[in-house]
Amino acid sequence: MTVRLEKITPDNVEAALRIRVRPEQERNIEPVAVSLAEAYAWGDTAWPRLILDGDRLVGFLMAFVDIPWNPAENPEDLRSGLWRLNIAADEQSRGYGRFAVRAVGDEIRRRGGDRLFTTWEPGEAGPGAFYSKLGFRTTGETSGGQTVGVLDLADAP
């Protein structure tokens, strides 16, 4: 694989907006357009990227960096992690999701972090098994009804 990340630009934004996951996954993930609107609203806290294999667009990810997790309870609890992961329906099960998680972990490490958080819809149709295989453990928390997981980057490949 010649997989890499690329910034969203005027030249590739239309292609990004066409990324579609499998129909049964649509209830578990927001479309890229929603993610890009949130990235605009969150500014430097959001880190959106396209996932390409060679010149082929295979997915989209968006990380979050140093967001106050629950400022009312603990304003010093800043977290970084994977906010969104959309792998195109016909590109799944080829290692792109694993690559995306590793790339977000690398970016968090580069910024001085040592843990990668994410959330997912619970249940059989959700991506919990995928995250568990990558080493995520549940924190016992929920966020917006979703399970919160954490990956200690010191233990990650």
C-alpha positions in Angstrom: 0.0 0.0 0.0 1.1 3.5 -0.7 -1.3 5.0 1.7 -1.1 8.6 2.9 -3.0 11.4 4.4 -3.8 14.6 2.5 -5.3 17.9 3.7 -8.7 18.9 2.4 -8.3 21.6 -0.3 -10.5 23.3 -2.9 -9.1 20.7 -5.4 -10.3 17.6 -3.4 -13.3 18.8 -1.3 -15.9 17.6 -3.9 -14.4 14.1 -4.0 -14.3 14.1 -0.2 -18.0 14.9 -0.1 -18.8 11.8 -2.3 -17.3 9.3 0.2 -20.0 6.8 1.3 -19.8 4.0 3.8 -21.9 0.8 3.6 -25.6 1.5 4.0 -25.8 -0.5 7.3 -23.1 1.8 8.7 -24.7 5.1 7.9 -26.5 5.2 11.2 -23.2 5.0 13.0 -21.3 7.8 11.3 -21.9 11.3 10.1 -21.4 12.1 6.4 -18.2 13.9 5.5 -20.1 17.2 4.9 -21.1 17.3 8.6 -17.6 16.5 9.7 -16.2 19.3 7.5 -18.8 21.8 8.9 -17.7 20.8 12.5 -14.1 21.1 11.5 -14.7 24.6 10.4 -16.6 25.4 13.6 -13.9 23.8 15.9 -11.0 25.5 14.1 -7.5 24.2 15.1 -9.1 21.6 17.4 -10.2 19.6 14.4 -7.7 17.8 12.1 -9.6 16.5 9.0 -7.7 14.5 6.4 -8.4 12.4 3.3 -6.9 8.9 3.1 -5.5 8.0 -0.3 -3.9 4.9 -1.6 -1.8 6.1 -4.5 -4.1 8.5 -6.3 -7.3 6.7 -5.2 -9.4 8.3 -2.5 -10.3 5.5 0.0 -11.6 7.4 3.1 -11.8 10.3 5.4 -10.7 10.8 9.0 -11.0 13.6 11.5 -9.1 13.8 14.7 -9.6 16.2 17.6 -6.7 17.7 19.5 -6.7 18.9 23.1 -10.4 19.4 23.5 -11.8 20.0 27.0 -13.6 16.7 27.5 -16.0 17.7 30.3 -15.1 21.3 31.3 -17.9 21.6 33.9 -16.5 18.6 35.8 -12.7 18.9 35.1 -11.6 21.9 33.0 -8.0 20.4 32.9 -9.1 17.1 31.2 -7.9 17.8 27.7 -8.2 14.9 25.3 -7.1 14.0 21.7 -8.3 11.3 19.5 -10.2 10.0 16.5 -13.5 11.9 15.9 -14.6 10.4 12.6 -13.6 7.6 10.4 -15.3 7.0 7.0 -13.8 4.3 4.8 -15.5 4.1 1.4 -17.9 1.1 1.2 -15.9 -0.6 -1.5 -12.5 0.0 0.2 -13.2 -1.6 3.6 -11.4 -4.6 5.0 -8.1 -3.6 3.3 -6.3 -2.0 6.3 -7.2 1.6 5.7 -9.0 1.9 9.1 -6.0 0.5 10.9 -3.8 2.9 8.9 -6.1 5.8 9.9 -5.9 5.0 13.6 -2.1 4.7 13.5 -1.8 8.0 11.6 -4.0 9.8 14.2 -1.8 8.2 17.0 1.3 9.4 15.3 -0.1 13.0 15.1 -1.1 12.9 18.7 2.4 11.7 19.7 4.0 14.4 17.5 2.0 16.9 19.6 3.1 15.4 22.9 0.1 13.2 23.7 0.2 9.7 24.9 -3.5 8.5 24.6 -5.9 8.3 21.7 -9.6 8.5 22.5 -12.5 7.6 20.3 -16.2 6.9 20.6 -18.5 4.4 18.8 -22.1 3.3 18.7 -22.5 0.3 20.9 -24.0 -2.9 19.6 -23.3 -5.6 17.1 -23.5 -3.3 14.1 -21.2 -0.8 15.6 -17.4 -0.7 15.2 -16.6 -1.8 18.8 -14.9 -5.1 17.7 -12.7 -3.2 15.2 -11.5 -0.8 17.9 -11.0 -3.6 20.4 -8.8 -5.5 17.9 -6.6 -2.4 17.7 -6.1 -2.3 21.4 -8.7 0.2 22.6 -10.3 -0.4 26.0 -13.5 1.1 27.1 -13.3 3.8 29.8 -16.7 3.2 31.3 -17.8 6.6 30.0 -20.3 7.5 27.4 -20.4 10.6 25.2 -23.7 11.4 23.4 -24.8 7.8 24.0 -21.6 6.4 22.5 -19.1 4.2 24.1 -15.8 5.9 24.9 -12.6 4.0 24.3 -8.9 4.8 24.8 -5.7 3.5 23.3 -2.5 4.0 25.3 -0.1 5.1 22.6 2.9 3.6 24.4 1.3 0.2 23.8 0.3 0.9 20.2 2.4 -0.2 17.2 
